[in-house]
């Protein structure tokens, strides 16, 4: 008995195995038949059932192909993954697996698998281009996508368009119309149906729906009879006319396929169809027409068709028409637009043709492309990249009158088969205007650097015109900009932010100011004894002031110009003036001022302020005026060097260089009783004033003469005039233009001490006998405070 079981058990096992094999083979034959009929819904289930009976390469590959055709990308990826695990899998299966991984959003799998490939070119992934994928995935788009509110469902919705009357239209299989039975929907969106009774996808027919301005959704039922699928609505903007595609029930005794046609209907005020007219080129048993778009400005209908004579698959065509909607012969858009695959959904806006294609290099499935055109000539095709496109199907580009862009896609974010998405701005426009001091645009080249975020990521900037720059910035981020131009102060703004800015353009205006190279901001004089170069006691306060300024402000340098009187030889005097310059340099060295910031000139007797030349008799006080060193403190001394606006001058209007010049303490000239002459001390003080006016040419000087209260009014008025004029004439003699000197005289009417009220001492009378000097007040009274000195 044991022997009987020993023989029976293997036989039973082999018999059962044979039954499994027979069952699997039967399921595979059934699945293959359904795949040949393009009934991928039942084919896919058949392959899965066969695989469950006995896992095999044939069943896994069949299921992967079926689910790929059904656009179930995750299942297709899972089954291709099973397929490549078999030893029979070759290069073709591995490439198909990579394409499926891309469509399922498995980017890491894509690049890891491609790195192991011997070749990147194969018909199995003809439109999957590694370099392009790496570029698109690495570079984020300027926008994101969000589902269109109130439209999408768990079914399929696509092709959202809007007419001028406010009604919008889209296609969906969310419900059945009338008593139609279910029928097939081809995945390539050709909307074919077949006579085979088993050929269906398990989905409802496609219908057209309208949306009014209140958001109410209504079925648009085309008026022609025996319609299965109704899709691709396109409303005219200037007339109540709607174009659309339909697939009709055409009965024939034998097996056949019916393809879509294009019709149009005139609408009443409520949007209901009044009639229907089919295009004369409709031939549903031979080829299909779909995706109508009407360019009303050109009286031209664009559409997609697989009619004979095309480039391959569905191509884009146009037909011109007249006012009576009589259409001319179709014109193919040519090989630049139409590739070996399918091109659908033409849309024209602002001289650009948008369309969807699986025949150009893309990210997977249908991608959106754009082409500029002039007349009937197209100038190139560009993939719109992320986020317009995804590894799945992306099509149905439409732009509304308020600049909203909508697309249709079955990307992984989709709720149903296809969803309608609205592109939302993830980047905002930034516009920078760069103006000169006179308010005009700064011309010529300049460098503009824009950065954003904590990591200071560089943002590309494009020049839009003279002094006008544009960039795309991220929302809810902080930005900073730096603008540089040779010979101008660089501008830096770290206060830019897009936080709280939901839309529109962030505009900024900046002023670019020429660097006032070698502008004198402070001047002074120091004097010397005869034949000496030692610094006198009365010169120390002036040099101390200069030393403090140089130590406090790195953008200042000094020019030291030393002179002698004319006595002694030229050679001797040049050497003596050099010693005097060296003495100043040494004195300033005590403040830590580098020698490179001190420019010394020794001029000997070549620039006399008093003409005491050979044969000219001169008093000693005139010789004293020649024995001097001029101290010129210059801001921004290196011509051509780039400077930032110093911190202490950031609140100063540097368009007027006089605003950056330090206020000068001007002397008051006092006179003896009934006198109008100048003493040596007065002349030394006025030499400083003349030096200031020669080096600060924007400044003017107000001179006012006064007397004490003794004497008649008329006499004192004339005396005050002479006192004002003696100062004015002295400065004019030093080369100061007369129109920069304004003088007035007030006699005894404006005393410092009112001697009519109280008895005045002689000193008080002396204070009244004066000529006052004033520079008109600066527009920035806090300038002294800005130039504070550290002590």
C-alpha positions in Angstrom: 0.0 0.0 0.0 2.8 2.4 0.9 4.3 1.8 -2.5 1.0 2.7 -4.2 1.0 6.1 -2.4 4.7 6.5 -3.3 3.8 6.3 -6.9 0.5 8.1 -6.8 1.7 11.3 -5.0 4.1 12.4 -7.7 1.6 11.6 -10.4 -1.1 13.6 -8.6 1.4 16.5 -8.1 2.4 16.5 -11.7 -1.3 16.3 -12.8 -2.1 19.3 -10.6 0.9 21.2 -12.0 -0.3 20.4 -15.5 -3.7 21.7 -14.7 -2.1 24.9 -13.3 -0.1 25.3 -16.5 -3.1 24.6 -18.6 -5.1 27.2 -16.6 -2.3 29.7 -16.9 -2.0 29.1 -20.7 -5.7 29.6 -21.1 -5.6 32.9 -19.2 -2.6 34.0 -21.2 -4.4 33.2 -24.5 -7.5 35.1 -23.3 -5.4 38.1 -22.2 -3.4 38.1 -25.4 -6.7 38.2 -27.4 -8.0 41.1 -25.4 -4.7 43.0 -25.8 -4.9 42.5 -29.5 -8.4 43.9 -29.4 -7.0 46.8 -27.4 -9.3 45.9 -24.5 -6.6 46.5 -22.0 -9.0 46.5 -19.0 -9.8 42.8 -19.4 -6.3 42.0 -20.8 -4.6 43.4 -17.7 -6.8 41.4 -15.3 -6.2 38.3 -17.4 -2.4 38.6 -17.2 -2.7 39.2 -13.4 -4.8 36.1 -13.0 -2.3 34.1 -15.1 0.6 35.4 -13.0 -1.2 34.3 -9.8 -1.5 30.8 -11.2 2.1 30.6 -12.1 4.5 33.6 -12.2 6.0 34.0 -15.6 7.9 36.5 -17.7 5.1 36.6 -20.3 2.3 37.3 -17.7 4.3 40.0 -16.0 5.2 41.8 -19.2 1.7 41.5 -20.5 0.3 43.0 -17.3 2.9 45.8 -17.4 1.9 46.7 -21.0 -1.8 46.6 -20.3 -1.6 48.8 -17.3 0.7 51.2 -19.1 -1.9 51.5 -21.9 -4.6 52.1 -19.2 -2.4 54.9 -17.8 -2.3 53.2 -14.4 1.3 54.2 -13.9 1.9 52.8 -10.5 0.6 49.3 -11.5 2.6 49.5 -14.7 5.7 50.3 -12.8 5.1 47.4 -10.3 4.6 44.9 -13.1 7.7 46.1 -15.1 9.6 45.7 -11.9 8.4 42.1 -11.7 9.2 41.6 -15.4 12.9 42.7 -15.2 13.4 40.2 -12.3 13.2 37.3 -14.8 16.3 36.1 -16.6 14.5 36.5 -20.0 14.4 40.3 -19.5 16.6 42.1 -21.8 17.6 45.7 -22.8 14.1 46.4 -24.1 12.4 45.4 -20.9 14.8 47.3 -18.8 14.2 50.5 -20.8 10.5 50.0 -20.5 10.9 49.6 -16.7 12.9 52.9 -16.6 10.1 54.7 -18.6 7.5 53.3 -16.2 9.5 54.3 -13.2 9.7 57.8 -14.6 5.9 58.0 -15.1 5.3 56.6 -11.6 7.5 59.4 -10.1 10.4 57.2 -9.1 13.2 59.6 -10.2 15.9 57.9 -8.2 15.1 54.6 -9.8 15.3 56.2 -13.2 18.7 57.7 -12.8 20.1 54.6 -11.0 18.9 52.3 -13.7 20.1 54.5 -16.6 23.6 54.6 -15.1 23.8 50.9 -15.6 22.6 51.0 -19.3 25.0 50.2 -22.1 23.0 52.6 -24.3 20.5 55.4 -23.6 18.8 55.3 -27.0 16.1 52.7 -27.6 12.7 52.8 -29.2 11.1 51.6 -26.0 11.7 55.0 -24.4 12.1 57.1 -27.6 10.8 60.2 -25.8 12.6 59.6 -22.5 15.8 61.6 -22.8 18.2 61.3 -19.8 20.0 64.6 -20.1 16.7 66.5 -20.5 15.2 64.7 -17.5 18.2 65.6 -15.4 17.9 69.2 -16.5 14.2 69.5 -15.9 14.2 67.8 -12.5 17.2 70.0 -11.4 15.7 73.3 -12.4 12.5 74.3 -10.7 9.9 76.1 -12.6 8.6 79.6 -12.0 5.2 78.3 -11.0 3.4 75.5 -9.2 0.1 73.8 -9.9 -3.0 73.4 -7.9 -6.3 71.6 -8.7 -9.0 73.8 -10.1 -11.5 74.2 -7.3 -15.1 73.0 -7.8 -14.4 71.0 -11.0 -12.4 67.9 -10.4 -13.9 64.7 -9.2 -12.9 61.0 -8.8 -13.7 60.7 -12.5 -11.8 62.3 -15.4 -11.9 66.0 -16.2 -9.9 67.8 -18.8 -9.8 70.5 -21.4 -11.1 73.5 -19.5 -11.9 76.6 -21.7 -13.8 79.8 -21.2 -15.8 81.9 -23.6 -16.3 85.7 -23.5 -19.9 85.2 -22.3 -18.6 84.0 -19.0 -19.4 80.3 -19.5 -16.6 77.8 -19.1 -16.6 74.3 -20.6 -14.7 71.0 -19.9 -14.9 67.3 -20.7 -15.6 64.6 -18.2 -16.8 61.0 -17.8 -18.4 61.8 -14.5 -21.9 60.6 -15.7 -23.8 59.0 -18.6 -26.0 60.9 -21.0 -29.3 59.5 -21.9 -29.4 55.7 -22.1 -25.9 55.2 -23.5 -24.2 52.0 -22.6 -20.5 51.9 -21.6 -17.9 51.8 -24.3 -14.2 52.1 -24.7 -12.0 55.2 -24.4 -8.7 54.9 -26.1 -5.8 56.0 -23.9 -4.2 58.1 -26.7 -7.4 60.3 -26.4 -8.6 59.5 -29.9 -12.0 58.6 -28.5 -12.4 55.6 -30.7 -15.0 52.9 -30.1 -15.3 49.4 -31.6 -18.1 46.9 -32.4 -16.6 44.2 -30.2 -19.1 43.7 -27.3 -16.3 43.0 -24.8 -14.3 46.1 -25.6 -14.7 48.5 -22.7 -12.7 50.1 -20.0 -15.2 50.1 -17.2 -15.6 53.9 -17.5 -18.5 56.1 -18.6 -18.8 58.0 -21.8 -17.1 61.4 -22.1 -19.5 64.4 -22.1 -19.2 68.1 -22.3 -20.1 70.2 -19.3 -20.6 73.9 -18.9 -20.0 76.1 -15.9 -21.8 79.4 -15.4 -20.5 82.4 -13.6 -22.1 81.2 -10.3 -20.2 77.9 -10.6 -23.3 75.8 -11.6 -22.3 72.8 -13.7 -24.6 71.6 -16.5 -24.4 68.9 -19.1 -24.0 70.2 -22.7 -25.7 67.6 -24.9 -24.7 68.0 -28.5 -27.9 68.1 -30.7 -26.8 65.6 -33.3 -28.1 62.0 -32.9 -26.3 58.8 -31.8 -23.4 60.4 -29.9 -21.3 58.3 -27.7 -18.4 60.6 -26.7 -18.6 64.4 -26.7 -15.3 66.2 -25.9 -12.9 69.1 -26.6 -15.3 72.1 -26.4 -14.0 75.4 -27.7 -16.2 78.5 -27.5 -15.7 81.5 -29.8 -15.1 84.8 -28.1 -17.0 87.1 -30.6 -19.9 84.8 -31.5 -22.2 82.4 -29.6 -20.7 79.4 -31.4 -19.2 76.2 -29.8 -16.9 73.8 -31.6 -16.5 70.3 -30.2 -15.5 66.7 -31.0 -17.9 63.7 -31.0 -17.8 60.0 -31.6 -21.0 58.8 -33.2 -22.7 55.4 -33.3 -22.3 54.4 -36.9 -23.6 50.9 -37.6 -21.9 48.5 -40.0 -22.4 44.7 -40.5 -18.7 43.9 -40.0 -16.2 44.8 -37.2 -14.9 48.3 -37.6 -13.7 51.3 -35.6 -15.3 54.8 -35.5 -13.1 57.8 -34.8 -14.0 61.3 -33.6 -15.3 64.2 -35.8 -15.5 67.9 -35.3 -18.9 69.8 -35.2 -20.0 73.2 -34.2 -23.3 74.6 -33.0 -24.7 78.1 -32.7 -26.0 78.8 -29.1 -28.9 80.7 -27.7 -28.5 83.2 -24.8 -28.7 80.4 -22.3 -25.9 78.4 -24.1 -28.2 75.8 -25.6 -27.4 74.5 -29.1 -29.6 75.7 -31.9 -28.1 73.6 -34.7 -25.2 71.4 -35.6 -22.8 71.5 -38.5 -20.0 69.0 -39.2 -16.8 69.7 -41.0 -16.6 68.6 -44.6 -13.4 66.8 -43.9 -15.0 64.5 -41.2 -14.5 60.9 -42.1 -14.8 58.9 -38.9 -14.4 55.4 -40.5 -11.1 56.5 -42.1 -9.5 58.9 -39.6 -10.2 61.1 -36.6 -10.5 64.9 -36.0 -10.3 66.4 -32.5 -9.0 69.3 -30.4 -10.5 72.3 -32.3 -9.1 75.7 -31.6 -10.4 78.8 -33.5 -8.2 81.9 -34.1 -10.9 84.4 -34.7 -8.5 87.2 -35.6 -7.2 85.1 -38.5 -10.4 83.2 -39.4 -8.6 80.0 -38.9 -9.5 76.7 -37.3 -6.7 74.6 -35.9 -7.3 70.9 -35.0 -5.6 67.5 -34.6 -6.0 64.6 -37.0 -4.5 61.3 -38.1 -5.7 61.8 -41.6 -3.4 60.3 -44.3 -0.3 62.3 -45.4 0.7 63.4 -41.9 4.1 63.1 -40.1 3.0 60.3 -37.9 0.1 59.6 -35.5 -2.1 62.7 -34.9 -0.8 65.9 -36.5 -1.8 69.5 -36.1 -3.6 71.2 -39.1 -5.4 74.4 -39.8 -8.2 75.4 -42.2 -9.1 79.0 -43.1 -12.7 79.9 -43.2 -15.0 82.7 -44.2 -17.9 84.6 -42.5 -20.3 81.7 -43.5 -18.0 79.1 -41.9 -17.0 77.7 -45.2 -13.7 75.9 -44.7 -10.8 75.6 -47.1 -8.4 72.6 -47.6 -6.5 71.4 -44.4 -2.9 72.5 -44.1 -0.4 70.4 -42.1 1.7 72.6 -39.7 4.8 70.7 -40.9 7.6 68.6 -39.5 8.9 71.2 -37.0 5.7 71.0 -35.1 4.4 67.5 -36.0 6.7 64.7 -35.0 6.5 60.9 -35.3 4.1 60.7 -32.4 0.8 62.5 -31.6 0.3 66.3 -31.4 -3.0 67.5 -29.9 -4.7 70.5 -28.3 -3.4 73.5 -30.2 -3.8 76.9 -28.5 -2.5 80.3 -29.8 -1.8 83.3 -27.6 0.4 86.4 -28.2 2.3 85.0 -31.2 2.9 81.6 -29.6 1.5 78.2 -30.4 1.0 75.9 -27.4 0.3 72.2 -28.0 0.7 68.8 -26.4 2.9 66.0 -27.9 4.3 62.6 -27.2 6.5 62.8 -30.3 9.0 65.4 -29.2 11.7 64.9 -26.5 9.7 65.1 -23.2 9.4 64.1 -19.6 7.1 61.1 -20.4 3.7 60.7 -21.9 2.2 63.8 -23.4 4.1 67.0 -22.7 3.3 70.6 -23.3 5.3 72.6 -25.9 5.5 76.1 -27.2 6.6 77.5 -30.6 7.0 81.2 -31.6 5.7 82.0 -35.0 5.6 84.8 -37.5 2.9 84.5 -40.2 2.9 80.8 -41.1 6.5 80.2 -40.1 7.3 78.5 -36.8 10.6 79.4 -35.2 11.3 76.4 -33.0 9.8 74.1 -30.4 10.5 74.3 -26.7 9.4 71.9 -24.0 7.7 74.0 -21.2 9.4 71.9 -18.5 8.4 71.8 -14.9 5.8 72.3 -13.6 3.8 72.5 -16.8 4.9 69.0 -17.6 5.3 65.8 -15.5 6.3 62.2 -16.2 2.6 61.5 -17.0 0.3 63.1 -19.6 0.0 66.9 -19.7 -2.2 68.6 -22.3 -5.1 71.1 -22.7 -3.2 74.4 -22.2 -5.5 77.4 -21.9 -5.0 81.0 -20.7 -7.9 83.1 -19.4 -8.4 86.9 -20.0 -7.1 87.5 -16.5 -3.9 85.7 -17.2 -4.7 82.4 -15.4 -3.1 79.4 -17.1 -4.9 76.0 -16.9 -3.7 72.6 -18.0 -5.0 69.1 -17.8 -3.0 66.2 -16.5 -3.1 62.7 -14.9 0.0 63.5 -12.9 0.4 61.8 -9.5 -1.5 64.6 -7.7 -4.6 63.8 -9.7 -7.7 62.6 -7.9 -9.3 61.0 -10.9 -8.2 59.7 -14.3 -7.3 63.3 -15.4 -7.7 66.5 -13.5 -7.7 70.2 -14.4 -4.9 72.2 -12.8 -4.3 75.9 -12.4 -0.8 77.2 -12.5 -0.1 79.3 -9.4 2.8 81.8 -9.3 5.6 80.5 -7.1 7.8 83.4 -8.2 7.0 87.1 -8.3 8.3 89.8 -10.6 10.9 92.1 -9.2 11.7 95.4 -11.0 14.6 97.7 -10.2 14.9 101.2 -11.7 18.3 102.8 -11.4 18.3 106.6 -11.7 21.0 109.3 -11.8 20.9 112.4 -9.6 18.9 114.3 -12.2 16.2 111.6 -12.2 17.1 110.1 -15.6 17.9 106.4 -16.1 21.5 105.5 -15.7 22.9 104.5 -19.1 25.6 102.0 -19.9 26.8 98.8 -18.4 26.4 98.1 -14.7 26.5 95.0 -12.5 23.4 94.0 -10.6 23.5 91.1 -8.1 20.3 89.9 -6.5 20.3 87.2 -3.8 17.5 85.8 -1.6 17.0 83.6 1.4 19.3 82.8 4.3 21.8 81.1 2.0 21.9 84.1 -0.3 21.1 82.2 -3.4 21.9 84.1 -6.6 18.8 85.2 -8.6 19.3 85.8 -12.4 18.7 89.4 -13.4 17.9 90.6 -16.9 18.3 94.1 -18.3 15.1 95.4 -19.8 16.4 98.8 -20.9 18.6 101.6 -19.7 18.6 101.6 -15.9 15.8 98.9 -15.8 16.3 95.4 -14.4 13.9 92.5 -13.9 14.1 89.3 -12.0 11.9 86.5 -10.7 11.9 86.2 -6.9 10.4 83.6 -4.6 7.4 84.5 -2.4 7.7 84.8 1.3 11.5 85.4 1.2 13.9 88.2 2.0 16.1 89.5 -0.8 19.1 91.8 -1.1 20.5 93.7 -4.1 23.8 95.3 -5.0 24.2 97.6 -8.0 27.7 98.6 -9.1 28.9 100.8 -11.9 32.4 102.1 -12.6 32.8 105.6 -11.2 29.6 105.4 -9.0 28.9 104.5 -5.4 27.7 100.9 -5.2 24.1 100.7 -3.9 23.2 97.9 -1.5 19.7 97.2 -0.2 19.1 94.4 2.3 15.6 95.4 3.1 13.8 93.8 0.1 11.1 91.2 1.0 8.4 89.5 -0.8 6.7 88.4 2.4 3.0 89.2 2.3 3.1 90.0 -1.4 0.7 87.6 -3.1 0.8 88.8 -6.7 1.9 91.7 -8.9 5.4 93.2 -9.2 7.7 94.3 -6.4 9.2 97.6 -7.7 12.2 99.4 -6.3 13.9 102.6 -7.4 17.6 103.3 -6.6 19.8 106.3 -7.1 23.2 105.8 -8.4 25.6 108.7 -7.5 28.8 109.5 -9.2 31.8 109.2 -6.8 33.0 112.8 -6.3 36.7 111.9 -6.6 39.2 114.1 -4.9 36.6 116.4 -3.4 38.0 118.8 -0.8 36.0 118.5 2.4 38.3 120.5 4.7 41.1 123.0 4.2 43.5 124.9 6.4 46.8 126.7 6.5 49.8 126.6 8.8 52.6 129.3 8.8 56.3 129.2 9.5 59.0 131.5 10.8 61.7 132.8 8.5 64.0 130.1 7.2 62.4 127.5 9.5 60.4 124.3 9.0 59.5 123.6 12.6 55.7 123.4 13.4 54.8 126.5 15.3 52.5 126.5 18.3 49.8 128.3 16.4 49.7 125.6 13.8 49.1 122.7 16.1 45.3 123.1 16.5 44.9 123.0 12.7 47.1 119.9 12.4 45.4 118.2 15.3 42.1 118.7 13.6 43.4 117.2 10.4 45.0 114.3 12.2 41.7 113.4 14.0 39.8 113.5 10.7 42.2 111.3 8.9 42.3 108.8 11.8 38.5 108.7 11.9 37.7 108.5 8.2 39.5 106.0 6.0 38.0 107.5 2.8 40.0 110.7 3.3 43.6 111.5 2.2 45.5 114.7 2.5 47.5 116.8 0.1 50.2 118.9 1.8 51.4 121.8 -0.3 54.4 123.6 1.2 55.7 127.1 0.2 58.4 129.6 1.0 58.9 133.3 0.5 61.0 134.5 -2.4 64.2 135.2 -0.4 67.1 132.9 -1.0 67.7 130.8 -4.1 65.2 128.6 -5.9 67.1 125.5 -5.0 67.3 126.5 -1.3 63.6 127.4 -1.2 62.6 124.1 -2.8 64.6 122.2 -0.2 63.1 124.3 2.6 59.5 123.7 1.4 60.3 119.9 1.3 61.4 120.1 4.9 58.2 121.9 5.8 56.1 119.2 4.1 58.1 116.5 5.9 57.4 118.3 9.2 53.7 118.1 8.6 54.0 114.4 7.5 55.9 113.7 10.7 53.4 115.5 12.9 50.5 113.6 11.3 52.4 110.3 11.8 51.8 110.8 15.5 48.2 110.1 14.8 49.0 106.8 13.1 48.4 108.2 9.6 50.1 106.0 7.0 52.5 107.8 4.6 50.5 106.5 1.6 47.6 108.7 2.6 49.7 111.8 2.6 50.6 113.4 -0.7 53.3 116.0 -0.3 54.2 118.8 -2.7 57.1 121.2 -2.1 56.8 124.2 -4.3 59.4 126.6 -3.0 58.7 130.1 -4.1 56.8 129.2 -7.3 53.3 130.0 -6.0 53.5 133.2 -4.0 50.3 134.4 -2.5 51.9 137.9 -2.2 53.9 139.2 -5.1 57.2 139.8 -3.5 59.3 138.9 -6.5 62.6 140.3 -7.6 62.6 144.1 -7.4 59.2 144.3 -5.5 59.5 145.8 -2.1 57.5 143.8 0.5 56.9 144.3 4.2 57.6 141.4 6.6 53.9 140.6 7.0 53.6 140.0 3.3 56.6 137.6 3.4 54.9 135.8 6.3 51.9 135.1 4.1 54.1 133.3 1.6 55.7 131.1 4.2 52.9 128.5 4.5 51.7 125.0 4.0 48.2 124.4 2.5 46.3 121.4 4.0 43.7 119.9 1.6 41.7 117.0 2.9 40.3 115.1 -0.1 37.5 112.5 0.0 37.7 109.5 -2.3 41.2 110.4 -3.4 41.9 107.4 -5.8 40.3 108.1 -9.1 38.7 105.0 -10.6 38.5 103.1 -7.3 35.2 101.7 -6.2 33.9 103.2 -3.0 31.0 102.4 -0.8 29.1 105.3 0.7 30.7 105.9 4.1 28.4 105.1 7.1 28.7 108.7 8.3 27.5 110.0 4.9 24.7 107.6 4.3 22.1 110.2 5.3 23.7 113.0 3.3 22.5 113.9 -0.2 25.7 113.3 -2.1 24.2 114.5 -5.4 25.3 117.9 -4.1 29.0 117.5 -3.1 28.8 120.6 -1.0 26.7 118.6 1.4 29.7 116.4 2.3 32.1 119.3 2.9 32.7 120.1 6.5 31.5 123.5 7.7 34.4 125.9 8.0 34.7 128.2 11.0 34.9 131.6 9.3 36.7 134.4 10.9 35.2 137.8 12.0 37.5 140.7 11.1 37.7 143.4 13.7 38.8 147.0 13.1 40.3 149.9 15.0 38.3 153.0 15.7 37.4 154.8 12.5 39.5 152.3 10.5 38.9 149.9 7.6 42.4 148.3 7.1 43.5 144.7 7.5 46.1 143.5 9.9 48.5 140.6 9.3 46.3 138.3 11.4 43.3 139.4 9.4 45.1 138.6 6.1 46.2 135.2 7.5 42.6 134.4 8.4 41.4 135.5 4.9 44.0 133.4 3.2 42.2 130.4 4.8 38.9 131.6 3.5 40.4 132.1 0.0 41.9 128.6 0.1 38.4 127.2 1.0 36.7 129.1 -1.8 39.3 128.0 -4.4 38.8 124.3 -3.5 35.1 124.3 -2.8 33.8 126.0 -5.9 30.1 125.3 -5.0 30.3 127.7 -2.0 29.4 131.3 -1.9 30.3 133.9 0.7 28.2 136.6 2.4 30.2 139.6 3.7 28.5 142.1 6.0 30.2 145.3 7.4 29.3 147.0 10.7 30.5 149.9 12.9 30.1 150.8 16.6 27.5 153.3 17.7 29.6 156.4 17.8 29.2 158.9 15.0 26.4 159.7 12.6 24.3 157.1 10.8 25.4 158.3 7.4 29.1 158.3 8.3 28.9 154.9 9.9 27.0 153.5 6.9 29.8 154.6 4.6 32.5 153.2 7.0 30.7 149.8 7.2 30.7 149.7 3.4 34.5 150.2 3.3 34.9 147.5 5.9 32.9 145.0 3.8 34.6 146.0 0.6 38.1 145.7 2.0 37.4 142.0 2.7 35.7 141.5 -0.6 38.5 143.1 -2.5 41.1 141.1 -0.7 39.4 137.8 -1.7 38.9 138.9 -5.3 42.7 139.6 -5.3 43.2 136.0 -4.4 41.3 134.8 -7.5 37.8 134.5 -6.1 35.2 135.4 -8.6 33.1 138.5 -7.7 29.8 136.7 -8.3 30.6 134.3 -5.5 31.0 137.2 -3.0 27.9 139.0 -1.8 28.4 142.0 0.5 26.1 144.2 2.6 26.8 147.1 5.0 24.6 148.0 8.0 26.4 150.9 9.7 25.6 150.9 13.4 22.1 149.3 13.0 23.1 145.7 14.0 25.6 146.0 16.9 26.7 143.0 18.9 26.5 145.1 22.0 23.8 147.7 22.3 25.7 150.7 23.7 22.6 152.9 23.6 21.1 150.8 26.4 24.2 150.3 28.6 27.5 152.0 28.8 30.0 150.0 26.7 33.7 149.4 27.4 36.2 149.9 24.7 36.3 146.2 24.2 32.6 146.1 23.6 32.9 148.9 21.1 35.6 146.9 19.3 33.3 143.9 19.0 30.8 146.1 17.2 33.5 147.3 14.7 33.6 144.2 12.5 33.0 142.5 9.2 31.3 139.1 9.4 31.7 136.2 6.9 29.1 133.5 6.4 28.5 130.6 4.0 24.8 130.1 3.3 23.5 127.4 5.6 23.8 123.8 4.5 20.6 121.9 3.7 21.8 119.4 6.3 22.3 121.2 9.6 23.4 118.0 11.3 26.4 117.6 9.1 28.8 118.4 11.9 27.2 115.7 14.0 27.6 113.2 11.1 31.3 114.0 11.0 31.9 113.3 14.7 35.5 112.9 15.7 36.7 110.2 18.1 38.8 111.6 20.9 
